[in-house]
């Protein structure tokens, strides 16, 4: 099909979709609003509605059911519709509202908000004379309306509204990807894809999920969890094998792109995590017991050892860091409490990162140009050494901070096993906990 033929086909389709509006205008109805919703089916995010009042002479070939239009075309058409509309409005009902009043009533609420915005924008003395709606009863709005089955595929104004609503909602879901990474919101827009369910299993249900849509999922996962004996964390705060679901969840809850799974047999769990994780665990015959390696001696040229750890309070969202620095035969103890939102996603790890920064800042003030930092979360060293990709603002800032400090300092990172009886590691942990409890 040639380009000219494609354009002619679009014009024919547009004329077909305009039949309802043309008939209404012939009967004397001039201010016609089309309304449609997007996002009734997803597991997460709000439901959006858009209402548009188009000029009688508005013509934009390509306007159609938003599901039949490519993303690039939707973006261009939405911009044109909004620029040329006599008035348009976008209404939103949140996931919380969906859970409270059900999806149908939430859809009507979003539509009500979109209609109200249009009425507020119309020139003084004018009002919607006919509302074209895709089979949703909006009689409570007190506006004459015409319900149209499959309206987004048969009516021009409703199709235009569907495009505006979808572009607005898709844009919002992309923003949510940055706030809640790991669920794939930018690509799945909150719908129940395999990747989305993987994110739910790894991260749990977020504040923007529709809990009323996930009851069967929660029941199913609880059933699966109850049958497992070994919980293997391949990618998480501390990769390893755990004996209870609660221990496992501590390592993956809120951690982006976690990989974990429950197994009935230890051999299967070991195979899942792989030899590198098993080596780091130093697995004993007691299954979960961890053998701590002897403290790594300082490399030649390194002046100071620093042990760091972090702690997190679920109730408040606060986190804290502790650092124990061994320098010139002395022990320096440092700690700090943090009340920003970064800990919500990294939890204890946020404190451990800040512990490393505490130790480095101390060294800089004392004129110390080399330090070995002992940490019990693998990522503290991996992010610093640019071996792990940083997905969050805090980890990105940490990588940049270490890179800058290394211009004037030698900084080495050594992974140790936490809570294993190492005197200084335990001291750093205690300092973080004490700081957390100080408020």
PyMOL commands that set and color helices and strands:
alter all, ss='L'
color gray80, all
select helices_A, chain A and resi 3-17+19-26+66-68+71-84+95-101+103-121+139-141+151-154+156-179+185-188+194-203+211-213+215-227+245-252+266-273+275-281+343-346+348-365+378-384+393-405+423-436
alter helices_A, ss='H'
color red, helices_A
select strands_A, chain A and resi 32-38+47-53+87-93+130-133+145-147+230-235+240-242+259-263+304-312+319-327+330-338+370-375+410-415
alter strands_A, ss='S'
color yellow, strands_A
deselect
rebuild
show_as cartoon
